[in-house]
Amino acid sequence: MARRENPEINAGSMADIAFLLLIFFLVTTTMNVDSGVSKKLSEKPPADYVPPIIKEKNIFVVLINRNNELLVEDLRMDVKDLKDAAIAFIDNGGGVGTAGEDGSPGKSCDYCEGERSESSSDHPNKAIISVQSDRGTEYGTYIQVQNELLRAYTDLRNRLSKKRYGMSFDALEEAYDADKTNEALKKKVEDIKTCYPQIISDAEPTS
């Protein structure tokens, strides 16, 4: 009886299959992306620049220690309460704003809805939020703090934009992004940003 030979397996296409699988996994695999905060760095001031004198009450100090605990204006605070505290500070309107470039005097904030306390910020364009972290502070906590502060400005801008233009500031920016040639939208966006400028300062981390 003749011996039957085992049929051979054609492995010629295995390389092609492996290559296709490699492409599939490269296309479908998602990469972890670190979260961050988008910020525009200020330009270097001229050599003869004299920094303005800032009143202590116009600075909102947020400290984050190495244990990720917050000390806001010398009081312990949870991250979830930071946005409301920042809104109360920015929107206080207890004095007058910065004088205009044409020499016109500063005006009181007629759109602020705060308590107008003499011990808090004079005007949104004078309100400075100073954030100081520790070198041992977790990055996630720092991002949470920054997000809450940005949310405070977003809420204030949305409120004023709805009051003046009947739409949120987010919608206003989207409309302007879709039509950069629209001067009317540009003026509205600049108006809201001027009323509530984002002034967040990052101090040197403590060691």
C-alpha positions, 0 to 999 in steps of 0.5 A: 500500500502506497504511503499517503503524503501529508498535504503542505500548508501554503504559508506564502500569504502569511506575511501579507496577513500579518502586515494587514493586521499591523496596519489595522492595529496602528489605525484603530489604536488610540494614544493617551494624550496628556491633558493641559491648559491652553494659555497665551504667554504675554510678550516681553515688556520693553526695557523701560516698562514700569509695573503698575502698583497693584492693591492687595485686595485686587489679588486672589491668591490660590495656594496648592500644597504638596498634599494637593490641598487648597488655601484660598485667601488664607482659608482652606477650600475644596476644589469644587468651591473654587469657581464660585469663590473666583466669580465672587472676587472677579465680579465684585466691582467694588471700585473703578476700572483701569483708566483708558489709554487715551487718559480717560478715568476708570469707571465703576463696573455697571455690569458687575453683580457682586457685593461691591465689597471694599475689601475685594476687587475693584473691577474685573479688569483689575482682578488678578488671580495668582496660583502658586503650586508646590513642586510636589503638587500632582499635575491632575490637581493643578489642572483641576484648579486651572479648569475651575478658574477658567470656568469662572470666567466662562460663566461670567462671560456667558452671563454678560453675553446673554444679557447684551447680545441674547446669546452665550459667549460660547455661541458667539465665539463659535459664530465668529470662528465660522465667519472671521470676516464678520466685524460685528461679531468680532466687536461683540467678542472683543467687548465681552473679553474686555469686560472680563479679561482672563488674568491668571498668574502662575507664581513660581512653585514652592520647593 
